[in-house]
Amino acid sequence: MPDRSVPVAVVGTLNLDLVVTVDRRPQVGETVMGRGLTERPGGKGANQARATGAGGAMVGVVGDDDAGRLMTRALAEAGVDVTHVTTSPTVSGRAIVEVDAAGDNRIVVIAGANHDLSADQVVAALDALDPQVVLTQLESPLEVTEAVAGWSRGHGRRFILNPSPAVELDPQLLASADPLVVNAGEARFYAGAGSEDPVVLVNRLLERATSVVMTLGGDGTVVAADGRIERIETQKVDVVDTTGAGDHFVGVLATLLAEGQGLVQAATAATRAATELVATPLSARF
């Protein structure tokens, strides 16, 4: 029997982000001067879990080091259940994030302890948590993603897949996603199409997944489900920093779906939440 039932369990990575701000990102072989350096808890999994707020749960691995303790504490302070965040002798994961004057970013991830997350650990954690919705990404080992999808199918739970970074996946894994949440680049990769038209892309993705949500940044969101496609517009804001916006979107989306909202309604609210986030400086988010 499960220990208790949680609305959303997020399975994925926890990284300490080293964020450097620059006027512009360097070209190959070029050196530019940074304007600031900050450290903050991150990782796609942890970002998404934080967005679920109180009641969500995180499943992952950190190192037995100061970075791991900082990241675990930050999630707990946000109300996230960290019972199933374990420690490993491996150093905690890191991400090097460049943010330019336009608020756009480029990220390099060092997996570290995140690679010690195992399929058996994930299944045991999900058995204990018994979530209504399970959310994962592709920064963890692929067998972890497959275990999440298999557990969700076997227990009749909703499985949300944010397939980032984009890699080739088993068709059954994509077919389990409800929804598959992708940005424009990921949509083109998984659709196997060179088209830039979001409608064309989501229609092709619907041949592979139960439902699709495609995020378009400042151009809003496209939702495809039950043979219908809905375009969600977003408010125009002054962008400060786009770091973590996609993760925040998915975490909010998962929470609202767990509460029983429809996909379009949940995606509309998640779009609004992500828009508010990009207009907020990193220093004000924690």
Secondary structure as UniProt FT lines:
FT   STRAND          8..11
FT   STRAND          15..22
FT   TURN            28..29
FT   STRAND          34..42
FT   HELIX           44..52
FT   TURN            54..55
FT   STRAND          57..63
FT   HELIX           66..77
FT   TURN            78..79
FT   STRAND          81..88
FT   STRAND          93..99
FT   TURN            101..102
FT   STRAND          105..110
FT   HELIX           112..116
FT   HELIX           119..129
FT   STRAND          133..136
FT   HELIX           142..155
FT   STRAND          158..161
FT   HELIX           171..176
FT   STRAND          180..183
FT   HELIX           184..191
FT   HELIX           198..205
FT   TURN            206..208
FT   STRAND          212..215
FT   HELIX           217..219
FT   STRAND          221..225
FT   TURN            226..227
FT   STRAND          228..232
FT   TURN            243..244
FT   HELIX           245..258
FT   TURN            259..260
FT   HELIX           263..278
FT   HELIX           282..284
//
